[in-house]
């Protein structure tokens, strides 16, 4: 513990200097002044050694909610005074320096006897991962108010910052609209070209002939059509590329951050639709794997699996990832690969590996662009630099489109979107796959 002198001490010490100003007439006053200030200083030092925080005073730190990337969370420093006298404290909390501070983390708190006071401030984590709150610095006055004693209380604590689930659900509602709300009711089903029989109804012009039930038609004496509903309990497996190209930053986050939030939006939509969803994160090796499942606990498990994953400056191994999926997912699944492709070599490895998934699984390859490259190409160049930029953009577009066309020719699905449009486009494609009964 350390201490600092109070204003009262400095005032009393200054009083001891007055005799020094008068010592030219009475030299003995000089010794009185020295003795006075010496005793005052000794008293202050002794008091700093002897005074302790009253046993009935406790300090604790509380977080208002779970930390999520980009969301402000309140931090509360509670001071409980169970003694019979009031106490004045100066509190300063140590928060992770990587976080954005909102409000004041330091304040003077006057706590009445048998009561509690709270210092509240907010922090906003800019990214996912682990962060550490340090100790809380505390100052309190000694009994005779000559010194402030300083000590550290509240243990260091490591907290987890999760992906922003609220952002994922907002993306789901924005993309699916009323269909997402309807799907949350168990008795309501999405109707489409699914393969699960739902009911019979009278034939109407435009119905496909293959859906006509000739047995029911003969029995009822009029054309009758089978009506199907989108199947539930299907499997979605998301493969997240955590390789070199996913380290690219778009505004304040990496491509992997965008992919993580799109993954959680798809998890939420799948849960509402009655499907099972799983996730795998890979680079040169498998970093994390959560088998397909559903329910609130499963989404919590997905948050745990994704909060700490970070992209690395290495090339991903698509063959290793697809072999892992083939070995661990025997049931037919929509395998969503969230990645990025720029050069021909990376595209070639991906395309040569797709046969590992086909024909058991339906692959959906989603490439995440830095920005709208087509918009760059459409702009009129105004300098030599713009000409080179457009040339590079055209080459990237050519490689991406060629690779995605080959994915489709191999029986898969392909999607090329910017990071901003990733979640809505992915959810719409997922719903379209279900409506068409492709699984």
N, C-alpha and C positions, 0 to 999 in steps of 0.2 A: 504494500500500500504506500501511496505517496500523499503529500499534502501541499497546500498552498495557503498563504495567509489571506485572511478576510479583510474587508475594508475597515472593520472595527479595529483590527490589529494595527493597520497602517495609521489610523487616526490616533490611537493611543501612543504609538511609537513617535508620531510627530509631536505630540504634547511633550514628550521627553526631550525634544530638541530645543524647546523654548528656553530652558535654563542656560543652554549653551550660548544663546544670544545675549544673555545678561551676565555671563561669566567674567566679562572684563571688569565689572565692579565687585563681584563676589566670586572669586576663583573656586571656592568650595562648591558652588552650584554645578560646576562642570562635573565633579565627581558624583553629585546626586543624580545628574542626568544620565551619566554612564551607568550608574548602578540601576536606575529605574529601567532604562532600555534593556540592559542585560537581563534583569529579572523578568521583564516582559517577554523577551525572546526565549528565555529558558522555560517560562510557563507555557508559551505557545508550543515549543518543541515537546515538552513533557505531555501536554494535552494531546498532541498529534500521535504520540506513542500509546497513550492510554485509552483514547476514545475508540469505541467500536460501534458499528451499526447495531441499533437495538435488535434484540432477538425476535421481536414481534414484527419486524419489517422484512417482507419478502418481495423479490422482483422476479417476474417471469415474462417470457416472450411468447406471443400467440400469433398465428397466421389466420387471417379471416377465411381463407379458402385455399384450395390447391393451386399451386403456381402453374400458369399456362403461358406459353410463348406469346408475347405481344399484349398480354392482358394485365392490367394493374391489380395488384393484390395488397390489401391492407396488412400492415405489421403493427401489432399492439404490444406495448410495454406496460404491463400491469404492475402497479406498486400497491401492496396491501400493508396497511398499518394496523396491527393488532394491539398496539401499545395504548397507554392512557394519555399520551401527549402528542400534539401535532408535530410534524417533521417536514423540513424543507429539503428537497433533493434537486440536483441537476443531473439529468439523465442524457446520455449520448449513446446511441446504438451503432454497432458496426455492421453495415450491410455489404453484400457483394459488390465490389466496385464496377463489375461489368453491367450491373443493372442500372436502369434509369430511375433516379430518385424523384418522388413526387411528394412535396410537403417537407416538413422539418423533422429530421431524425434526432434533434437535440432540443431539450426544453427544460424549464424550471417547473417543478411540480410541488405544490403545497398539499400535503396529505393530512387531513384531520385525523384525530384519534378514532380508532375503531372504524376506519373507512378505507376505501380503495380509490385510486386515481389512475388514469390511463393516458399514455402518450401514444398518439396514432400518426403514422405516416404511410405512404404507399411506395411501392417499387414496381417497375415494369421490366421483366426479363426480355431481352431482345432475341434470345435463341433458346433452344432446348438444351438439356443436359443437367449436370450437377453443379450446384453453387454452394458456397459456404457463408453463413452468417457468423460473424465473430462474437466476441463477448460484448456485454453492455457496460460502458464506463459509468460510474456512479460517484457523485460528490455529495457529501453531507457535512453540516457544520458540527464542530465540537460543542461540548456542553456550555462552555463559556464564550463560544463564538469567536475564538481567536484564529482558528484555522478551518479550512475545508479539507476533509479527508477524502482521498480518492481511492477507489477500488474497482475491480472488474467483477461483474456478476453475470449470470446467465451463461450457460455453457455454449461453446461453439456447436453449431448444428449444420449438417449438410442437408440440403433440400433438393428435391427433384423438380425440374421444370419440364412439364409435359407439352406435347403438341396441343394446339388450341382446339378443343372439341367443339366449342361453340361456333368457331369459324367453319368447321367441317359440316356441322348441322345446318348452318345458314346457307352454305353452298349446296347442300342437298335440297333444301326447301326451294331455293332459287332455281335450281335445275329441273326438279321434278314437279314443283308446284302442288296442285291439288292431288296429284297421283300419289305423292309421298304421304300426305295427310290421310287419304283414304286407305292406304295400305297399312296404316297403323291399327285399323280396326280388324279384328280377327274374322268377323263375319263377312267382310267385304273383300272381294277378290278382283284383281286386274283381269279383264278379259282381253284376249288377244289370240294369236295363233299358237297357243301352247298346245301341249299334247295330253293334258290331263282333262278327262271328260268331266263336264260340269252339269249339263242338262240338255233336254230336247226342246226345240221350238219349231214353229211353222217356218217353212222355207220362204225366203224373200229374195227378190231379184238381186243378183250379184253374189249370192252365196256360191262357194266352190262346190262342184259336183262331188268331189271326193269326201265332202262332209255330210252328204245326204245319207241318212240311215234308211236303206230300202226295206229292212225288216219292220221298222216302225211305220214307214210309209204304207206298207201293205196292211198293217194292223189298223191304222187310223184312217186309211182311205184318202190321205192327202200327203203331199210332200212334207217330209219332216227332216230337219237338219240337226246334226249334233253340234252342241256348243261346247267349246273348250275354254279352259281357264289357264292362266299362266301357272306353271308348276311351282310348287314350293319345295323347300328342303333340297334345293340344288346347291352346288358347291362353287364358290369363287375363291381363287387363290391368287394373291397379288405378289409379284416378284419385284422387289425394289432394287434397282441398280444403285450401289453406293460407290461407284468407280469415279474415275478422273473427270469425266464430263459433267457429272452431277455436282461437282464442287463450284461450278460457275454461279456467280451471284447475280440475282435479278432484284434490283433495289436493295432491300435490307436482308434478303434471305437467299439461301442456296436453292438450286433446283431440287435437291433432295428434300428440303423443307416443304416446297410446293407439292412434291410427290407424296410426302407423309400425310399432309392434310387432305389431299385427294383420296388417299387410301382410307383414312378415317371416315370421310364422307361416303365412300362406297361401303364400308363396314356398316354404317348406320342405315343406309338404304337397303342393304342385303338383310339386315336384321328385321326391318319393317316388312320386307317381302317374304320373310320366312325362310331365307336362304342361309347357308353356312358360309362364313368367310374366314380365310386364313391369310397369313402374310409371311413372306420370307425376304430377308435382306441379305444381299450377297455382293462380294467384290471378287477377289481371286478365290475366296473361300466363302462358306456360308457363315454369316455373322449372327443371324438371329432367325428363329423359325417358330411360328405359332400355328399349330394345326387348325384346320377349319372348325368353326363352332359358331354359336350365336348366343344372344342374351346379353344383359348388362354386364355380368361378370366377364364375359368374353371381350367386350369392348374395353373394359378396364385392363384386361390382360394385354390387349393390343397397345394401349397407351404405355404400359410397362415395357413392352418389347421395342417400342419405337422412340422413347424419349431420349435415349442416349446415343443412338446410331449417328455416325458422322461419315461423310464421304472421304475417300482417300485418293491420293494422286497415283492410282494404279489403274490398269485396264481390267475390266470385269471379265470373268470367265463364264460365258453363256453356256458352254457344254456342261460345266460342273453344276451350274444352277439347274439346268433342265434335267440332268441325270438325277439330282436330288429330288426334284418334283416327281419324276417318273417313279422313283423308288418309294416315295412316301405318300403319294396320292394315287391310290388304285381306282378310286371312283372318278368318273368323267367330271371334268371341271372346266370352268372358264378361267384360263390362266392369263392374268393381266400383267404384262411386262412393262414397267415404267422405266424408261431409259432415255438415252439420247444417241443419235448417230450423226457423225459428221464426215468421217473418211470412209473410203471404200473398203478398207481392211476390216474395220469394225463391223460393217454391214455384212461382209462375207462370212465372218465367224458366226454372227447371229443367224443368218439364213441357213448355213450348213448345220446348225444345231437344232433347227425347228423340227426335224424329223423325229427327234427324241420324244417330242410331245404328241405328234400326230400318229395315228388318228384317234387315240383315246381321248385326248384333251382338245379343247378349242382355244388356241392362243390368240390373244389380242395384244398386239405390239403398239405401245403408245410412246411416241417420241416427243420430247419436250424441247421446244425451240427457245432460244434466248429472247427473240422478238419476232415480229411479223416480217419474215424475210421477203415475202411477196410485196409488202408495202414498200420495202427498201428498193426493190427492183423497179417498182412503178414510178418512183420519184424521178424527176428530171435532174440529171447530174449538173452541178454548178462548178465543179473543180475536178482536177485530176484525181484527187483523193476519193471523190464520190464515184468516179468511174471504176477505180480499183475495188471500192467497197461493193458496188453492184456486181462486179465480175465475180468476186468471192461468194456473194449471196446467191447468185445464179448457179454457181457450181455446187454449193451446199444443197440448194433446192433440188438440183438434178440428182445428186446422190441419194437424198432422202426419198424422193418420189420413186426412184428406181428400186430402192430397197423395199419400200412399202408395197409396191406393186407385186414384187416377188413374194412377199409374205402372203398376200391375197391369193396369188397363183398356187401357193402351197397349201391352201385350205384354211389359212388364218384370217384374222381381221387386223386392220391397221388404222392408226389414228395419228395425225401430226398436228399438234396444237402448241400454242404459247403457254407459258406458265400460268398466266392470268385466266386462260380459258380451260385449263386442264380439268378441274373438278367438274364443271358443268358438262363438258363434252364427254368425259368418262362415264358419268352417271346416265346421260342420255343413251350412250352406246350400250351400257349394261341393260337398261330397260328395253331397248330395241332388240337385243339378243333374246331376252325372255319373251317378249311379245311374239317374236317370230319362231319361237320354239327351237332355237339353234342348239340348245343344250340337251 
